[in-house]
Amino acid sequence: MSISRFSFPTAIHFGPGARTLVGAHLREQALTRPLLVTDRALAALPLLAEFIAHLGPGLDVAVFSGVSGNPTAAQAMAGAQAFAAHRADCVIGLGGGAALDVAKVVGLLATRGGHALEYAWDHLNARPIDGELPYFVAVPTTAGTGSEVGRSSVLSEDDTHVKRVIFSPRLLARAVFADPELTVGLPPRITAATGMDALTHNVESYLSPAYHPLCDGIALEGTRLAARALAIAVREPSNLAARGDMLMASMMGAIAFQKDLGAVHSCAHALSAVCDLHHGLANALMIEPVMRFNLEAVPEKFAELAHAVGAGSAEAFVPWLAQLKRAIGLDDGLAAAGVRREQIAALVALAERDVCHRTNPRPCTAADFERFFLQAM
């Protein structure tokens, strides 16, 4: 595998060793004081010291590692304080979706002020996101959310854990360094859960009724890549070809969901808020009941998805999902993940309020959501 460079929607350096190009890139932009935003778990690994060493001379690097679990508004505010204290001139986001979502808004908050959630798109008096923001580069270490190529940051409210979305094309990374070698050390279950997140993004964006043929093509190819690589990446963690396919599928899913998503994500967002469930795992556990529900609305699209994954007919796509989940060890159900039946009412209420299901190919009622959660138990 060699490093390729292309732009969609931003400059992307893809391939083994891409992480070693970050320092030279920042120096080319005459930037010298990066704030490196990452999560607590990654900060404790040798990977962080190795990455900083690869940045090379001439850079005064500070590290903010206050990200953990689902990203929160408080974590983003603390990151902004670290940016100001360091007198940083740019941000490096290194990590999974949580670290990258926080990194995206650190420069915004440090230079524009205000509370993080005042920039959420649905805030009553949302602050504008305008003008130049501090230079931001993204270095993903998981293959799931595709946050490195996304235009939004998803932060949870600190008290209710409800997810809020800050959206603007200005949040896009100016450059992405996607290095499959950084994903080799992921444990099998995290590889599986993040991989199902990537697959779900591609599938749901393809099924969205919004008109965007460009994204449809990307979503189908992203689905094909994930289908051929996910089980291999879980079974053979050092397989760079499979890791590369999953990293690409992750970015393709995030690009494709410019079309928006569907009811799987509405359920997953509720599960993260009520049960603090990992987002990728939540998607994995909810995708089957929602896809069974959607099949009758768009059978022709399910036929295309089945063709992409080698499943045959439209009706074979959901059984193929079930087989894949068994192969990667994510077929236990919600109850095994700690979800209790008495929580379903709260889950239904949150899922019904979530915006993602507005672009589900089949409209969903509260009764439908209740059935999805019960079937997934």
N, C-alpha and C positions, 0 to 999 in steps of 0.2 A: 504494500500500500504506500502510495506517495501522497504528498500534501497537494491538494487542489485548492484553487481560490476562485470563488464565484460570489455573486451578490444576489441574494433573494431571502429576505428583503434588505439585508445589510451585508457588509463584507464578512465573509466566512472563510477562515483558514481551517481546513479539515484534514486530519490524518495523524498517524502516530508521530509524536514529537511536536505537534502544533503548539503545545504549551510553552516550548522554549523560545517562541517567537515574540512573546508578549513584551519583554523588556525593550527589545529593539524597536518594536512598534511605538511604544510610549516615547522613547527618545526621539523618534522621527517626528512626533507631534510636539516636541520641545516641552514635554511634561516630566516633572522630576519628583513630585511628592504624592505618590498614590496612597490611597487608603484601600487596603485589601479587606474586603468583607467576606467572611466565611462563617461556618457554624462551629459549635463547640466540639463536636465529635471529630471533625476533620482537623481542627486546630491541634488536636492531641496526637495526630499521626505524623510520621516522618514526611509524608507527602507535602505538607505545608512548607517545611524547611527546605525541601528539595526545590519546590516551585519558586520560593523567594531567591534561592541561590541562582536559579536559571534566569532571573530577571537581570542580573548582571550589574555592572557599576553605574554610578551616576544617579541612582534612584534612592530617595529617602522613604522607605516603606514603613507605614504603620499598619497594624492589624486590628480589626474589629471582629471578634469572634462571638458576639453575643446573640447569635441566632440559634434557636433550637426548636424542634417540633414544627408545628404549623406556624408560619411567620406571623408576627403580631405587630400592631401599630407601635407598641412600646419599644420593640426591638428596632424598628426603623427610626424612631426618635432618638434612641441611644446611639445608633449608627451616625446620625446627622451630627450629634454632639461630638463624636469622635472625629468626624471629618473637619469640623470647625477647630477643634483642639489641635489637630495636626497641621492646620492650615493647608489642607490637601488641595491639589489641583486636578485630581482625577480619581476615579473609582475602578478597582478591579473586583469583579464578583467571581468568587471561586467556590463552587459547591453545587448542591442540588437545587431544586426549585425554590426552596425556602430561602437559602442564602442569596440567590439571584434576584428573587422578588424584593428582598430588603435592599440589596445593592442598587437596584434600579432607582429607588426613590431617595436614597441617602443624599445625593447631591442636590436634588430638588428641595428637600426639606432644609438642608444646610444653607442654601442660598436664597430661598424664597420665604422661609419661616412658616409659622402656623403649625397646626397639628396634622399628622399624617392623614387622618380620615377626613379632613376638610377638603382633600383633593379627590375623594371618592366620587365617582360619576353621579351617584344618586344622592349626594349631600344636598340639603336644601339650598345652601349658599356655597356651592362648590367653588373653590379657588381655581382660577385659570392656570393652566400649565403652558406658559408662553416664553419666548426668548430662548437663548442658548442655555443649556444645562451643562454642568461639568462633564468632561469626557468620561465615558463609561465603556469598559470592555468586559466581556463575559467569558468565563472558562468553566463549562459544565463538567461535573464529576459524576453525574448520573444520566441515564438515558430514559427520561420519562416525561417531565413536564414540557420540555422544550422552551423553558422560560428564557433561555439565552437569545432566542429570536423573536420573542413576544413583545407586544406593545403595551402590556398591562402588568401591573403588580397586584397580587391578591394578598391582602393583609386581614387578619382576624381582629375583631374587636377584643380588647383585653378582658372585658367582663363577661360578655355574652358568647364569645367565640364565633360569632357570625362573621362570615367572610365578606369583605368589602373590596371593590375593584377600583383601582386607580388606573385610568386609561389615557394614553396619549402616544402618538407616533414619536414624540420627543423622548419617550422613555426607552426607545430602541437602543440597544448597544451599538456603539459606533463600529465595533469590530468584535467578532466571535472567534475564539480559538477552541475548536472542537477536537479533542484528542482522545481517541478510544482507549489509549493506554491508561488514562485516568479512571476509567470505569472497571478496569480488570480486578481491582481489589474489593469490589462490592460483594457482600454476602449473597448467596443464592436467593434467599427470600426477598431481599431488597431489589436484586436484579429482576425477579419475577414481578414484584408489585409495581416498580417503576416502569417496567416493560409493558405491563397491562395498561398503565396510564397512557403511554404512547399509543398503543393500539386503540384504546378507547377514543382518544382525540381524533385519530384518523377515521375511525368508523363513524363516530357521531357527526363529525363535520361533513363527511360524504352524505350522510342521510339527511342533513339539514335541508329544508326546502328552499333556502336562500339561493339566488342565482349567482353562481361563481364557478364557471367551468374550469378556470385555471386551478382553483383549489380542489375541485373534484378530481382532476388528474393527479395532483400531488397526494391527495388523501388515499386514492386507490393504490398508488405505488408505495406509499408509506405503510399501508396495510400489508401489501405483499412482502415488503422487507421484514416487517415485524413477524409475520407469520413464519417466514423461513428461518429467522434467526433467534427468536426469543428462547425457545426450549434449548437450543444449542448453547446460548450464552449462560443459561442457568446451569446446564449440565457440564459445560466446559468453560469455566470462568476465564481462562487465559486465551480463548479463541478470539484473536483480534478481528478476524473477518466478521464474526457474529457480533462482537462488541461494536464494530464500526457500523454495521447494518442497523443495530438498535439505536445508536447515537443519531444516525441519519433519519431513521423513522421517527424518532422523538422530535427532531427539528421540523420534519415535514408535517407532523401532526399539529404542531404549534403554528406553523404557517397556514395550514389548511383551515384551522378554526377561526380565521377571519370570517368564515361563514357562520360562526357560532356553533353551539354544541346541542345537547339534548337532555332528556330526562335522566340518563345515567348520572350525569354530572350534578343535576339537582339533588338526586339521592345522595351522591357522594359528599356534596357540600354539607348536607344535613348531618350525615354520619360523622364528619370531621368536627362539626360544631357541638353536637350532643354527646358523642362518644369518643371524641379525640382520636378517631380512626385515621390511619395513614391514608392519604388521598388515593394513591395508586391501588392499595388494597381495597378501599371502598369501591372504586370503579370496577375492580375485578369481581367483587362479590355481587354487584348490582347489574352487571351488563346482561346476564342471561335473561332475567325476567323482563327487562325493558325491551330487549331485542325480540323476544317472543311476542310482546305486545305490538311492536312496530312492524312486524313482518307483513301483516295483511294490508298495511297502508301503502307500502312501497316495495312490492315483491320484485319488481324489475331491478331495483337498486340492490336488494339482497342477492339477486342472481349475480350481479357484478362483483359484490364482495366475496361470494362463494367462489367465483372464478379466480379472483385474486389470491385466495388462500388455498386453492386446490381442493375445495370441498364438494364440487359438483353443482347441485341444485340450490335454489334459494332456500328451500326448507332445510338444507344440510348445514347452513351457516351456524345456527345456534348450537346444534350438536357438536360442530367443530370447535366452537368456543369452549364448551364443556370439556371436550377431550384435551384441549390445550391447557386449561386450568388444572386438570388432573396431572398432566405431564410436568407442570411447573410447581405443583404443590399448593395451589390456591383455591381448592375446591371444598373447603371445610364449611363455609356458610357463616352468616352473621353471628349466630349463637356462639360458635367456637371463637369468634373474635371479641366476645364479651358483650355483645349487644343483647339487651333484655327486652322481652315482649312489652313490658310496661313503658318502654321508651318510644314505642312506635308512634303514638299519638303526637309526641313532640317532633319526631322525625318527619311525619307527614306534614305537619304545619309548616316546618321550615322548607321542605322540598317544594311545597305548593307555592311558597312566596319567592323561591329562587327563579332568576330570570332565564336560566339555561333552557328549561323545558318549553319556553315560548317558541323555540325553533326545533322542537321535536317533530318528527314527521307525522305524528298522530297526537292530537290534543290529550292532555292528562288531567284527570280530576283527582280530588282528594282520595276517592275510593280506589282509583287506579294506583296511586302511590302506596296506599295501605296494602294493596295486594302485592305490589313489587317487594315491599319490605318483608311481608309474611312469607312469600315464596323464597326469598333469599335467606331466611333464618336457617 
